[in-house]
């Protein structure tokens, strides 16, 4: 599949639909091995399930995890002109420089777990359109952002984490969640960077207006991404889709990453089977999106930073799962009686 690409949203959806599923033979081999390891059945709990899931996507019953990749995408949102964030849009560019100089939380977590980290800033000088007035992006613009994500993935990586930076993007994520899962705008709008009660009320109003201005986004993952998303959300979706095509497992990050990923799930059943949820964010709507997607978070640490930070922390969990599965001795190898 390596080398495939697309130039339209129809072609992108076709690649998503054609992507292969997990390797059933590798899964069976991993299950068999798990049953022979020197421990009582099920004693490692979720670690056992994670290792088997990981093995099925790596195509190896005794997998290894040595080359994780973290990619942070940054974009600016026209909707910030409505005052939905506690920080000005200039902070996006300032944080990109911080990422590039190694000074952010995600830099430290990537380093701690041996992940290669890349940063991609997407047209920061050209924010998306204000989605309360119409679509945030044209088809060409969203395709370009999807391609940035698609091309950012290292096909030799054995695990992917996508993160983001973009002032205003919790508003974008809330609008997408509202479009895909219904309910009221207030169910999805949260405090983001720390807006006060008046700011939260404004944010809720903006999410409502966004759906009214883009009725075609309702229940349509790709249209929701185009009309209500940002370039960084589309890039995350493109990277997660490329990982699916390359059979690279993915750890999803917080609310914004999960909202972007939900667009893929809405567009193609099973599009997120190669993903696990790294954590549940303190941003209230994240837990509900995970529930809609049927994803159980690995961690609950009260984090709401974004950047890929919660997912990067969960690399350690997955490394532990793979290390136990592939490194432990079987009863036969250890000369231990299994009863």
QUIPENOR-V391793 format. One record per residue. PSI is psi in degrees with one decimal (999 if undefined). OMEGA is omega in whole degrees, 0 to 359 (none if undefined). BURIAL is I if it has 9 or more other ideal C-beta (glycine too) atoms within 8 Angstrom, else O. Layout:
psi-><PSI;PSI>
omega-><OMEGA;OMEGA>
burial-><BURIAL;BURIAL>
//
This chain:
psi-><-20.7;137.6;-15.6;148.1;-169.8;159.5;-2.7;164.9;-32.8;-43.0;-37.5;-45.9;-34.5;-41.5;-38.4;-41.5;-31.8;-9.9;136.8;157.7;-167.8;162.7;107.1;-32.8;-40.3;-38.4;-44.2;-40.4;-40.0;-39.4;-40.6;-45.2;-43.9;-35.1;-12.1;-2.8;155.3;75.6;156.7;148.7;129.1;5.0;-23.4;7.8;-129.9;-26.6;-36.2;-45.3;-41.0;-43.7;-41.6;-42.6;-46.5;-43.4;-39.0;-29.1;-30.8;-19.0;32.7;120.2;-15.8;74.4;168.8;155.2;96.9;-11.4;59.8;146.7;132.0;128.3;126.4;126.0;141.3;138.3;160.2;147.4;128.2;-25.7;-14.0;-20.9;-18.1;-4.3;32.9;-7.1;153.0;-8.1;150.2;158.8;-25.2;-22.6;-30.4;-51.3;-38.7;-38.7;-33.1;-43.2;-38.4;-42.8;-46.0;-27.8;2.1;19.7;-0.4;167.9;-41.8;-31.9;-43.5;-41.7;-38.3;-45.1;-41.9;-32.9;17.5;30.3;139.0;132.1;131.8;150.6;131.9;115.9;128.8;101.5;54.2;-24.8;-3.1;80.7;156.5;165.3;156.1;112.6;-4.1;-9.2;-5.4;-169.2;140.0;-33.9;149.4;170.5;-43.8;-39.6;-43.5;-35.2;-42.1;-40.5;-43.1;-42.1;-34.7;-45.3;-45.9;-47.9;-12.7;-17.4;130.7;114.0;-17.2;-3.5;148.8;3.8;143.1;137.3;130.9;135.7;175.0;160.7;126.5;106.4;128.6;-3.8;-12.8;-28.2;-42.4;-45.8;-40.6;-40.8;-41.1;-47.0;-41.5;-42.1;-39.4;-35.5;-1.7;-145.3;-158.3;155.0;-35.8;-20.3;-24.0;-24.6;128.0;-170.8;-11.6;-117.8;0.3;36.7;153.1;-174.2;-41.0;-39.6;-38.3;-40.2;-41.5;-43.6;-43.5;-42.2;-41.6;-40.8;-43.5;-47.4;-35.1;-41.8;-35.8;-36.4;-16.5;64.4;-25.9;-14.2;-16.9;118.0;7.3;105.2;-46.0;-39.7;-37.0;-41.2;-43.2;-45.9;-31.1;-10.8;-173.4;171.0;-36.8;-33.1;-43.1;-38.2;-40.5;-43.3;-40.7;-39.8;-41.7;-37.5;-42.8;-40.7;-38.1;-44.7;-34.4;0.7;39.2;122.0;150.8;138.7;120.0;145.4;-138.0;-150.9;-45.3;-46.9;-43.5;-35.6;-42.0;-44.0;-34.7;-29.0;-38.0;-43.4;-36.4;-31.0;-30.7;117.8;134.4;4.7;-16.8;17.9;-21.6;11.8;151.8;156.8;118.9;-39.7;169.8;126.5;159.9;-12.4;113.2;-37.8;-15.4;-44.4;-37.7;-39.5;-43.2;-40.6;-42.8;-34.9;-7.2;33.4;127.3;123.0;143.7;-32.8;152.3;96.7;9.9;23.0;145.8;35.8;-31.6;-148.6;-5.3;8.5;-43.5;-40.6;-39.2;-38.9;-36.5;-12.5;-37.6;-38.3;-47.2;-38.5;-40.2;-41.8;-47.0;-39.4;-44.5;-46.6;-46.7;-22.1;-24.7;153.3;149.9;166.4;-41.6;-44.2;-36.8;-8.5;29.6;137.3;131.7;18.4;999>
omega-><183;177;178;179;185;177;176;178;177;178;177;180;178;177;179;182;184;185;182;177;180;179;185;179;179;178;179;179;179;178;179;179;180;180;183;184;186;178;172;179;177;186;178;171;184;179;180;179;180;181;180;176;181;180;183;178;176;181;185;181;177;191;173;179;187;188;178;178;173;178;177;179;181;178;178;189;178;183;178;177;179;177;185;182;176;181;177;183;181;182;179;182;179;179;176;177;178;176;184;179;175;188;185;178;183;176;183;182;177;180;183;184;172;181;170;182;177;180;178;175;186;173;183;179;183;181;172;177;176;187;173;180;184;184;177;183;169;177;180;181;181;176;179;179;176;180;176;178;180;185;181;183;175;183;179;177;177;176;180;169;175;178;185;169;179;179;182;188;171;175;176;180;179;179;178;180;178;180;186;190;175;183;178;178;181;178;190;182;178;187;174;181;177;179;179;184;179;178;179;178;178;181;179;178;180;177;177;181;181;180;177;181;183;185;180;181;185;177;181;187;184;177;177;179;181;189;188;183;173;181;181;176;178;179;176;178;178;179;180;177;178;178;178;180;180;183;176;177;184;168;178;178;191;188;186;177;183;176;177;180;180;177;177;181;180;182;185;178;178;184;181;180;180;183;167;179;183;182;170;185;172;173;197;186;183;181;181;178;177;178;178;182;181;181;175;181;179;184;171;188;181;182;175;184;190;180;189;191;180;178;179;177;180;173;180;178;182;177;178;180;182;180;179;184;187;185;180;174;169;177;181;181;184;183;180;178;180;175;none>
burial-><O;O;O;O;O;I;O;O;I;O;I;I;I;I;I;I;O;O;I;O;O;I;I;O;O;I;I;I;I;I;I;I;I;I;O;I;I;O;O;O;O;O;O;I;O;O;I;I;O;I;I;I;I;I;I;I;I;I;O;O;I;I;I;I;I;O;I;I;I;I;I;I;I;I;I;I;I;I;I;I;O;I;O;I;I;O;O;O;I;O;I;I;I;O;I;I;O;I;I;O;O;O;O;I;O;I;I;O;I;I;I;O;I;O;I;I;I;I;I;I;I;I;O;I;O;O;I;I;I;I;I;I;O;O;I;I;I;O;I;O;I;I;I;I;I;I;I;I;I;I;O;I;I;O;O;O;I;I;I;I;I;I;I;I;I;I;I;I;I;I;I;I;I;I;I;I;I;I;I;I;I;O;O;O;I;O;I;I;I;I;O;I;I;O;I;O;O;O;I;I;O;I;I;I;I;I;I;I;I;I;I;O;I;I;O;O;I;O;O;I;I;I;I;I;I;I;I;I;I;I;I;I;I;I;I;I;I;I;I;I;I;I;I;I;I;I;I;I;I;I;I;I;I;I;I;I;I;I;I;I;I;I;I;I;I;I;I;I;O;O;I;I;O;I;I;I;I;I;I;I;I;O;I;O;I;I;I;I;I;I;O;I;I;O;I;O;I;I;I;O;O;O;I;I;O;I;I;I;I;I;I;I;I;I;I;I;I;I;I;I;I;I;I;I;I;I;O;I;O;I;I;O;O;O;O;O;O;O;O>
//
